[in-house]
Amino acid sequence: MTADTADLTADETGRIREQRGWYFYDFACSVYSTSVVTVFLGPYLTSVAKAAADADGFVHPLGVPVRAGSVFAYSVSVSIVLAVLLMPLAGAAADRTGRKKPLLAVAAYVGAGATAGMFFLDGDRYLLGVVLLIVANASLSVSMALYNAYLPQIATPEERDAVSSRGWAFGYTSGALVLVLNLILYTGHESFGVSESTAVRICLASAGVWWGAFTLIPLSRLRDRRVEKHGGSAGEGALGTGWRQLMATLRDMRRHPLTLSFLLAYLIYNDGVQTVISQASVYGSEELGLDQTTLITAVLLVQVLAVVGALGMGRLARIHGAKRTILASLAVWTVILAAGYLLPAGAPVWFFALAAAIGMVLGGSQALSRSLFSHLVPRGKEAEYFAAYEMSDRGLSWLGPLVFGLAYQVTGSYRDAILSLVVFFVIGFALLARVPVRRAVAEAGNPVPERI
């Protein structure tokens, strides 16, 4: 075996090792998205806020009257605004210093700590829940921007759809596993000698412990890379010039208008995806009158089928291309929301059917969007561009929850609120369909895969 072959084999082995470690951050943090945001915190924080509400059903944080049923949605929006302020700083610092891993560790453990602190959310302490949710959600967004920026560094262009899809599959696998444990604790809380409220708080806090524990695996396997600077020494004023770096990044992105076009489309349709994920349990409990056990079971169904959907859509992308596969998933999302508006109250079977449909498109639409964007990022600017991507993924997904919350505040109907989200998928579909992705990849200076 020649020296070149030996070097190639070592490079491949190292890349596969990093990929396997990379998967585990999805495995670590997806439990927060599933158990905390999607299942338990929405209904639980709403109940805590209602306990603190006045006779008209309003709470008054900072003297502002807010309907108790809108507290969770508004808190998600505020957390995302905070993430918008933090992610450009983290992305610029990571690219300037080449040290994404320490920043990833800080963001992950701040978020995990805030989530573990949700154990102390009880009584009428809704403001504590609001603060912890804002910190945890913002930390997750920052960590995901840094985590996603590893994808173009650890996977070749031909591998990225599959690697990204496996990452999402790992995340949904962990979400399903922990939800089974949550379901056992929640439904059997009396046999465990704890109240229903305590069981919920244990489920919330355990997500933070899980997040922190499994983050150790990617931190041990991912490696930082020395980067070529676009001017200035590595690390020079990385934090102090964060906002100037953000403006420079935005100016640079203007030189790649097709990348910006994709981001705009993604911002719109993913806003709808994220809002459905975060508000589904509130819709099921408050509008459809479903109990917590039904909601947990439905989300568990989503997690199991999302693994199949993510891997299946990854295979479809190899045949039809990522763009066409994503467009097909957006059409399905539109049908799902229309069906959700018509769901009869107190009918768990129909809710399970809707959950199954969501599971089949959820992981794939997210995984393929991430891998498609990785082809549009200029080399050496991964963290900065993925900070912008994450601002579209979580950081700028404030409009959906805000629209959802306002629709409920004005109409008092969660059905009207859920129907309002259709526009995000329709507009996102139209915008994505107009992006010539092969030309976008070439203009970013990257090799164009055979199928994209």
NORWO-V442586 format. One record per residue. N is the residue number from 1. SS is DSSP state (hx for helix, st for strand, lp for the rest). Layout:
<<N	SS> <N	SS>>
//
This chain:
<<1	lp> <2	lp> <3	hx> <4	hx> <5	hx> <6	hx> <7	hx> <8	hx> <9	hx> <10	hx> <11	hx> <12	hx> <13	hx> <14	hx> <15	hx> <16	hx> <17	hx> <18	hx> <19	hx> <20	hx> <21	hx> <22	hx> <23	hx> <24	hx> <25	hx> <26	hx> <27	hx> <28	hx> <29	hx> <30	hx> <31	hx> <32	hx> <33	hx> <34	hx> <35	hx> <36	hx> <37	hx> <38	hx> <39	hx> <40	hx> <41	hx> <42	hx> <43	hx> <44	hx> <45	hx> <46	hx> <47	hx> <48	hx> <49	hx> <50	hx> <51	hx> <52	hx> <53	lp> <54	lp> <55	lp> <56	lp> <57	lp> <58	st> <59	st> <60	st> <61	st> <62	lp> <63	lp> <64	st> <65	st> <66	st> <67	st> <68	hx> <69	hx> <70	hx> <71	hx> <72	hx> <73	hx> <74	hx> <75	hx> <76	hx> <77	hx> <78	hx> <79	hx> <80	hx> <81	hx> <82	hx> <83	hx> <84	hx> <85	hx> <86	hx> <87	hx> <88	hx> <89	hx> <90	hx> <91	hx> <92	hx> <93	hx> <94	hx> <95	hx> <96	hx> <97	hx> <98	lp> <99	lp> <100	hx> <101	hx> <102	hx> <103	hx> <104	hx> <105	hx> <106	hx> <107	hx> <108	hx> <109	hx> <110	hx> <111	hx> <112	hx> <113	hx> <114	hx> <115	hx> <116	hx> <117	hx> <118	hx> <119	hx> <120	hx> <121	lp> <122	lp> <123	lp> <124	lp> <125	lp> <126	hx> <127	hx> <128	hx> <129	hx> <130	hx> <131	hx> <132	hx> <133	hx> <134	hx> <135	hx> <136	hx> <137	hx> <138	hx> <139	hx> <140	hx> <141	hx> <142	hx> <143	hx> <144	hx> <145	hx> <146	hx> <147	hx> <148	hx> <149	lp> <150	lp> <151	hx> <152	hx> <153	hx> <154	hx> <155	lp> <156	lp> <157	lp> <158	lp> <159	lp> <160	hx> <161	hx> <162	hx> <163	hx> <164	hx> <165	hx> <166	hx> <167	hx> <168	hx> <169	hx> <170	hx> <171	hx> <172	hx> <173	hx> <174	hx> <175	hx> <176	hx> <177	hx> <178	hx> <179	hx> <180	hx> <181	hx> <182	hx> <183	hx> <184	hx> <185	hx> <186	hx> <187	hx> <188	lp> <189	lp> <190	lp> <191	lp> <192	lp> <193	lp> <194	lp> <195	lp> <196	hx> <197	hx> <198	hx> <199	hx> <200	hx> <201	hx> <202	hx> <203	hx> <204	hx> <205	hx> <206	hx> <207	hx> <208	hx> <209	hx> <210	hx> <211	hx> <212	hx> <213	hx> <214	hx> <215	hx> <216	hx> <217	hx> <218	hx> <219	hx> <220	hx> <221	hx> <222	lp> <223	lp> <224	lp> <225	lp> <226	lp> <227	lp> <228	lp> <229	lp> <230	lp> <231	lp> <232	lp> <233	lp> <234	lp> <235	lp> <236	lp> <237	lp> <238	lp> <239	lp> <240	lp> <241	lp> <242	hx> <243	hx> <244	hx> <245	hx> <246	hx> <247	hx> <248	hx> <249	hx> <250	hx> <251	hx> <252	hx> <253	hx> <254	lp> <255	lp> <256	lp> <257	hx> <258	hx> <259	hx> <260	hx> <261	hx> <262	hx> <263	hx> <264	hx> <265	hx> <266	hx> <267	hx> <268	hx> <269	hx> <270	hx> <271	hx> <272	hx> <273	hx> <274	hx> <275	hx> <276	hx> <277	hx> <278	hx> <279	hx> <280	hx> <281	hx> <282	hx> <283	hx> <284	hx> <285	hx> <286	hx> <287	hx> <288	lp> <289	lp> <290	lp> <291	lp> <292	hx> <293	hx> <294	hx> <295	hx> <296	hx> <297	hx> <298	hx> <299	hx> <300	hx> <301	hx> <302	hx> <303	hx> <304	hx> <305	hx> <306	hx> <307	hx> <308	hx> <309	hx> <310	hx> <311	hx> <312	hx> <313	hx> <314	hx> <315	hx> <316	hx> <317	hx> <318	hx> <319	hx> <320	hx> <321	lp> <322	hx> <323	hx> <324	hx> <325	hx> <326	hx> <327	hx> <328	hx> <329	hx> <330	hx> <331	hx> <332	hx> <333	hx> <334	hx> <335	hx> <336	hx> <337	hx> <338	hx> <339	hx> <340	hx> <341	hx> <342	hx> <343	lp> <344	lp> <345	lp> <346	lp> <347	lp> <348	hx> <349	hx> <350	hx> <351	hx> <352	hx> <353	hx> <354	hx> <355	hx> <356	hx> <357	hx> <358	hx> <359	hx> <360	hx> <361	hx> <362	hx> <363	hx> <364	hx> <365	hx> <366	hx> <367	hx> <368	hx> <369	hx> <370	hx> <371	hx> <372	hx> <373	hx> <374	hx> <375	lp> <376	lp> <377	lp> <378	lp> <379	lp> <380	lp> <381	lp> <382	hx> <383	hx> <384	hx> <385	hx> <386	hx> <387	hx> <388	hx> <389	hx> <390	hx> <391	hx> <392	hx> <393	hx> <394	hx> <395	hx> <396	lp> <397	lp> <398	hx> <399	hx> <400	hx> <401	hx> <402	hx> <403	hx> <404	hx> <405	hx> <406	hx> <407	hx> <408	hx> <409	hx> <410	hx> <411	hx> <412	lp> <413	lp> <414	hx> <415	hx> <416	hx> <417	hx> <418	hx> <419	hx> <420	lp> <421	lp> <422	hx> <423	hx> <424	hx> <425	hx> <426	hx> <427	hx> <428	hx> <429	hx> <430	hx> <431	hx> <432	hx> <433	hx> <434	lp> <435	lp> <436	lp> <437	hx> <438	hx> <439	hx> <440	hx> <441	hx> <442	hx> <443	hx> <444	lp> <445	lp> <446	lp> <447	lp> <448	lp> <449	lp> <450	lp> <451	lp> <452	lp>>
//
